[in-house]
Amino acid sequence: MGERHPDDSDDERDDLSALDFFDVGDTAGGSDLDALDFAPIYPPDEPLPPPNAAVEDVVLPMHTVTNPPGTVTVTTYMDGRVQHIELSPKVADMTEADLADEIVVIARLATQDAKSAQYAYMLDGMREQGHDDAATRDFLTRDLDLPTPEQAQAAQAEVFATRYGGDHD
């Protein structure tokens, strides 16, 4: 008979117990997940970092949107996740509810901008591989729900015009 895992009970069988993650060796104080190696995505116009570069040293493309009054700036990663929010001292004059609303609005615009960059990057890559532009555009918008750069710019212009009375660059 095969060995039983100490966590197995008589009345319950875990099919994932065949994957033994309990002895991954010395992780030098780190997590067991440190054994996994992740390959970050790099923009096509930048050289790849050297193979021994630490993940923290790799510069990923960021997308930043600042509201017209200059009170809230949101920076996102290319996948749309918020990386950083910067607030000017002028936010002290805002209510908490107004500030929260402003952060959410600008974060949505920064996320949309980042996702439109994904669209452009993927469209260019698919084009280089010989894929049809119309089919690729349809796939990116319909299946991946990525906005075009023009859609992201139009959304930002509309929000800035309606929210700030058109008083922006």
SEZAVO-180301 format. One line per 2 residues: number of its first residue (from 1); their letters; for each residue y negated, z, x negated of C-alpha. Coordinates in nm, 2 decimals, padded with zeros to 4 digits. Layout:
% SEZAVO-180301
NUM) A) Y,Z,X  ...
END
This chain:
% SEZAVO-180301
1) MG) 00.00,00.00,00.00  -00.35,-00.07,-00.11
3) ER) -00.60,00.20,-00.19  -00.83,00.32,00.09
5) HP) -01.20,00.36,00.04  -01.31,00.73,00.07
7) DD) -01.55,00.63,00.35  -01.28,00.47,00.56
9) SD) -01.17,00.67,00.86  -00.84,00.64,01.04
11) DE) -00.99,00.51,01.37  -01.26,00.29,01.22
13) RD) -01.23,00.00,00.98  -01.53,-00.15,00.81
15) DL) -01.47,-00.51,00.71  -01.76,-00.49,00.46
17) SA) -01.57,-00.21,00.27  -01.40,-00.49,00.07
19) LD) -01.73,-00.54,-00.10  -01.73,-00.25,-00.35
21) FF) -02.08,-00.16,-00.45  -02.00,00.19,-00.56
23) DV) -01.96,00.12,-00.94  -02.22,-00.11,-01.07
25) GD) -02.25,00.05,-01.40  -02.55,00.22,-01.56
27) TA) -02.86,00.12,-01.38  -03.08,00.33,-01.61
29) GG) -03.24,00.53,-01.33  -03.30,00.22,-01.11
31) SD) -03.15,00.11,-00.79  -02.80,-00.05,-00.75
33) LD) -03.00,-00.35,-00.62  -03.16,-00.40,-00.96
35) AL) -02.85,-00.58,-01.06  -02.95,-00.87,-00.82
37) DF) -03.17,-01.13,-00.98  -03.43,-01.29,-00.76
39) AP) -03.58,-01.63,-00.84  -03.95,-01.64,-00.73
41) IY) -04.10,-01.96,-00.60  -04.37,-02.11,-00.83
43) PP) -04.64,-02.36,-00.73  -04.58,-02.71,-00.85
45) DE) -04.90,-02.74,-01.05  -04.84,-02.43,-01.27
47) PL) -04.59,-02.41,-01.56  -04.29,-02.19,-01.51
49) PP) -04.32,-01.85,-01.68  -04.09,-01.78,-01.98
51) PN) -03.74,-01.67,-01.89  -03.80,-01.32,-02.02
53) AA) -04.12,-01.27,-01.81  -04.11,-00.96,-01.59
55) VE) -04.15,-01.03,-01.21  -04.47,-00.82,-01.22
57) DV) -04.62,-01.06,-01.47  -04.56,-01.37,-01.25
59) VL) -04.87,-01.49,-01.07  -04.78,-01.61,-00.72
61) PM) -05.02,-01.82,-00.51  -05.25,-01.61,-00.29
63) HT) -05.47,-01.70,00.00  -05.79,-01.51,00.08
65) VT) -06.01,-01.51,00.38  -06.34,-01.32,00.41
67) NP) -06.53,-01.27,00.74  -06.88,-01.42,00.75
69) PG) -07.05,-01.08,00.73  -06.85,-01.01,00.41
71) TV) -06.72,-00.68,00.54  -06.34,-00.76,00.54
73) TV) -06.14,-00.97,00.30  -05.77,-01.02,00.34
75) TT) -05.54,-01.17,00.07  -05.19,-01.29,00.16
77) YM) -04.89,-01.42,-00.03  -04.79,-01.78,00.04
79) DG) -04.54,-01.66,00.30  -04.82,-01.50,00.50
81) RV) -04.75,-01.13,00.42  -05.06,-00.93,00.35
83) QH) -05.10,-00.85,-00.02  -05.44,-00.68,-00.01
85) IE) -05.72,-00.58,00.22  -06.07,-00.52,00.07
87) LS) -06.34,-00.35,00.27  -06.71,-00.35,00.18
89) PK) -06.92,-00.04,00.21  -07.08,-00.19,00.52
91) VA) -06.77,-00.10,00.72  -06.89,00.26,00.74
93) DM) -07.12,00.14,01.01  -06.84,00.01,01.22
95) TE) -06.62,00.21,01.47  -06.26,00.25,01.38
97) AD) -06.16,00.02,01.67  -06.40,-00.25,01.56
99) LA) -06.28,-00.23,01.20  -05.92,-00.24,01.31
101) DE) -05.98,-00.54,01.53  -06.17,-00.72,01.24
103) IV) -05.89,-00.66,01.00  -05.63,-00.80,01.24
105) VI) -05.84,-01.11,01.31  -05.91,-01.18,00.94
107) AR) -05.54,-01.11,00.85  -05.42,-01.36,01.11
109) LA) -05.66,-01.62,00.97  -05.54,-01.55,00.61
111) TQ) -05.17,-01.57,00.72  -05.24,-01.90,00.90
113) DA) -05.41,-02.03,00.58  -05.11,-01.93,00.37
115) KS) -04.86,-02.09,00.60  -05.06,-02.41,00.61
117) AQ) -05.03,-02.41,00.23  -04.65,-02.39,00.28
119) YA) -04.67,-02.68,00.51  -04.86,-02.89,00.25
121) YM) -04.63,-02.78,-00.03  -04.32,-02.87,00.17
123) LD) -04.46,-03.20,00.30  -04.54,-03.31,-00.06
125) GM) -04.19,-03.20,-00.18  -04.01,-03.38,00.10
127) RE) -04.23,-03.69,00.04  -04.13,-03.69,-00.32
129) QG) -03.76,-03.68,-00.22  -03.82,-03.99,-00.01
131) HD) -03.81,-03.82,00.34  -04.00,-03.98,00.63
133) DA) -04.35,-03.83,00.68  -04.34,-03.83,01.06
135) AT) -03.99,-03.66,01.07  -04.10,-03.41,00.81
137) RD) -04.42,-03.32,00.99  -04.23,-03.28,01.31
139) FL) -03.98,-03.05,01.14  -04.24,-02.84,00.97
141) TR) -04.45,-02.78,01.29  -04.18,-02.77,01.55
143) DL) -03.89,-02.60,01.37  -04.07,-02.39,01.11
145) DL) -04.38,-02.33,01.31  -04.61,-02.40,01.02
147) PT) -04.97,-02.51,01.09  -05.12,-02.80,00.91
149) PE) -05.41,-02.73,00.68  -05.63,-02.90,00.93
151) QA) -05.51,-02.68,01.21  -05.57,-02.37,01.00
153) QA) -05.92,-02.48,00.91  -06.00,-02.56,01.27
155) AQ) -05.87,-02.22,01.39  -06.09,-02.05,01.13
157) AE) -06.39,-02.25,01.22  -06.34,-02.17,01.59
159) VF) -06.29,-01.80,01.53  -06.60,-01.79,01.31
161) AT) -06.81,-01.99,01.55  -06.71,-01.78,01.86
163) RY) -06.70,-01.44,01.69  -07.00,-01.47,01.46
165) GG) -07.21,-01.71,01.65  -07.16,-02.00,01.40
167) DH) -07.34,-01.80,01.13  -07.10,-01.89,00.84
169) D) -07.05,-02.14,00.55
END
